[in-house]
Amino acid sequence: MFQLDPDRNYPKKTESHSLIRFQDCDPMQHLNNAKYLDYYFTPAKTSFFRFTVSR
């Protein structure tokens, strides 16, 4: 289980950049709902593991 270390400074905001592929959009240039969730959760998982595993 994840335990917060009181002596460690955790970032308050994270930033991520993604390349949105053409096939993930509809003809009106809107992002597909399922792909939107992928683009949302993938950086969240990556940053979570980066700050918890790389201790």
C-alpha positions as CSV (number, residue, x, y, z in Angstrom):
1,M,0.0,0.0,0.0
2,F,1.2,3.5,-0.7
3,Q,2.4,5.5,2.3
4,L,3.1,9.2,2.2
5,D,6.6,10.1,3.3
6,P,6.3,13.3,5.4
7,D,9.9,14.2,4.6
8,R,9.4,14.1,0.8
9,N,8.2,17.0,-1.3
10,Y,5.5,15.7,-3.7
11,P,4.5,17.8,-6.8
12,K,1.1,19.4,-6.6
13,K,0.6,19.5,-10.4
14,T,1.8,17.2,-13.1
15,E,2.1,17.9,-16.8
16,S,1.9,15.5,-19.7
17,H,2.1,15.9,-23.5
18,S,0.3,13.5,-25.9
19,L,0.2,13.3,-29.6
20,I,-3.5,12.9,-30.7
21,R,-3.7,10.6,-33.7
22,F,-5.9,11.3,-36.7
23,Q,-7.8,8.0,-36.4
24,D,-8.8,8.9,-32.8
25,C,-10.9,11.8,-34.1
26,D,-14.3,11.8,-35.8
27,P,-15.1,13.8,-39.0
28,M,-15.9,16.9,-36.9
29,Q,-12.4,16.7,-35.4
30,H,-13.7,15.7,-32.0
31,L,-11.8,13.2,-29.9
32,N,-13.5,9.8,-29.5
33,N,-14.9,9.4,-25.9
34,A,-13.1,6.1,-25.3
35,K,-9.8,7.6,-26.5
36,Y,-10.3,10.6,-24.4
37,L,-10.3,8.4,-21.3
38,D,-7.1,6.7,-22.6
39,Y,-5.4,10.0,-23.0
40,Y,-6.6,11.0,-19.5
41,F,-5.6,7.9,-17.5
42,T,-2.4,6.9,-19.2
43,P,-0.4,10.0,-17.9
44,A,-2.0,9.6,-14.5
45,K,-0.8,6.0,-14.2
46,T,2.6,6.9,-15.5
47,S,3.1,9.8,-13.0
48,F,1.8,7.7,-10.2
49,F,4.3,4.9,-10.8
50,R,7.1,7.5,-11.4
51,F,6.6,9.1,-8.0
52,T,5.9,5.9,-6.0
53,V,8.3,3.3,-7.5
54,S,11.4,5.4,-8.2
55,R,12.2,6.0,-4.6
